[in-house]
Structures are given as C-alpha cells and as structure tokens.
Amino acid sequence: MKAKIHVYLKPGVLDPQGAAVAGALNNMGFDEVLAARQGKLIELDLSGDDALAAQARVDEMCQKLLSNPVIESYSIEMV
C-alpha cells in the first residue's frame, strides 16, 4: 500500500519560493502566470492491508512530523 501526502502552505502564509517561481516563469515569457504556491509531495510505502488503519496512522505522522500545523495543511491519498 502507498500513501501520497500533499503538504502546502495555508492561505495567507507568505510563500517566497512560490513568488520566485512565478517571477522566473514571467521572466521566461510565461506572462499568463499570475502567482504560484510551492508545496511538497511525500510518498510512503506502507505494510499491512487495512487501508483505514493505514490512513489513520499516516494522518498521525502528518500531525507529528510531516507538516507544520501552524502554517501548513495537508491531504492524504491512499493508493
């Protein structure tokens, strides 16, 4: 079983990396880009067969280590 965790900054939190990406794309001629937000993708290979229990464990991992709940949100995709 595999879990994909998408971590991204909450709305209103400054994103200097996203601003740099948007600026670089504009400088390269991609004028349609108005803004960019940068996040991260974490993929975990998991043992076990119980998808609900695995998702609960991954959620616990996100709360304790994989995200900063003050400034970040996350979503979990079990595949």
C-alpha positions as CSV (number, residue, x, y, z in Angstrom):
1,M,0.0,0.0,0.0
2,K,1.2,3.5,-0.7
3,A,0.3,6.9,0.7
4,K,0.8,10.2,-1.0
5,I,0.8,13.2,1.2
6,H,0.5,16.7,-0.3
7,V,1.7,19.4,2.0
8,Y,1.0,23.1,1.2
9,L,1.1,26.4,2.9
10,K,-2.2,27.7,4.4
11,P,-3.8,30.7,2.6
12,G,-2.3,34.0,3.8
13,V,1.1,32.5,4.7
14,L,3.9,34.1,2.6
15,D,5.4,31.8,0.1
16,P,8.8,33.3,-1.1
17,Q,9.6,30.1,-3.1
18,G,6.3,30.4,-4.9
19,A,6.9,34.0,-5.7
20,A,10.3,33.2,-7.1
21,V,8.8,30.5,-9.3
22,A,6.2,32.9,-10.6
23,G,8.8,35.6,-11.2
24,A,11.1,33.2,-13.1
25,L,8.2,32.0,-15.3
26,N,7.3,35.6,-16.1
27,N,10.9,36.4,-17.0
28,M,10.9,33.4,-19.3
29,G,7.9,34.8,-21.2
30,F,5.1,32.9,-19.4
31,D,3.1,36.0,-18.8
32,E,-0.1,34.2,-18.0
33,V,1.3,33.1,-14.6
34,L,-0.1,35.4,-12.0
35,A,1.0,33.6,-8.9
36,A,2.5,30.3,-7.8
37,R,2.4,28.4,-4.5
38,Q,5.0,25.8,-3.7
39,G,4.3,22.7,-1.7
40,K,5.8,19.2,-1.2
41,L,4.8,15.7,-2.0
42,I,5.8,12.8,0.3
43,E,5.2,9.2,-0.8
44,L,5.3,6.4,1.8
45,D,5.3,2.7,1.1
46,L,3.4,1.0,3.9
47,S,2.9,-2.5,5.1
48,G,-0.4,-4.0,6.0
49,D,-3.8,-4.5,4.3
50,D,-6.1,-2.3,6.4
51,A,-6.5,1.0,4.4
52,L,-8.5,2.8,7.1
53,A,-5.9,2.0,9.8
54,A,-3.1,3.0,7.5
55,Q,-4.7,6.3,6.7
56,A,-5.2,7.0,10.4
57,R,-1.5,6.2,11.0
58,V,-0.4,8.5,8.1
59,D,-2.6,11.3,9.5
60,E,-0.9,10.9,12.8
61,M,2.5,11.0,11.1
62,C,1.5,14.2,9.3
63,Q,0.4,15.8,12.6
64,K,3.6,14.8,14.4
65,L,6.3,15.2,11.8
66,L,5.4,15.6,8.1
67,S,3.7,19.0,8.4
68,N,3.7,22.1,10.5
69,P,0.1,22.5,11.5
70,V,0.6,26.2,12.3
71,I,1.3,27.2,8.7
72,E,0.7,24.1,6.6
73,S,-2.3,22.0,5.5
74,Y,-2.1,18.5,4.0
75,S,-4.1,15.9,2.2
76,I,-3.6,12.2,2.1
77,E,-4.2,10.0,-0.9
78,M,-4.1,6.2,-0.3
79,V,-3.1,4.3,-3.5
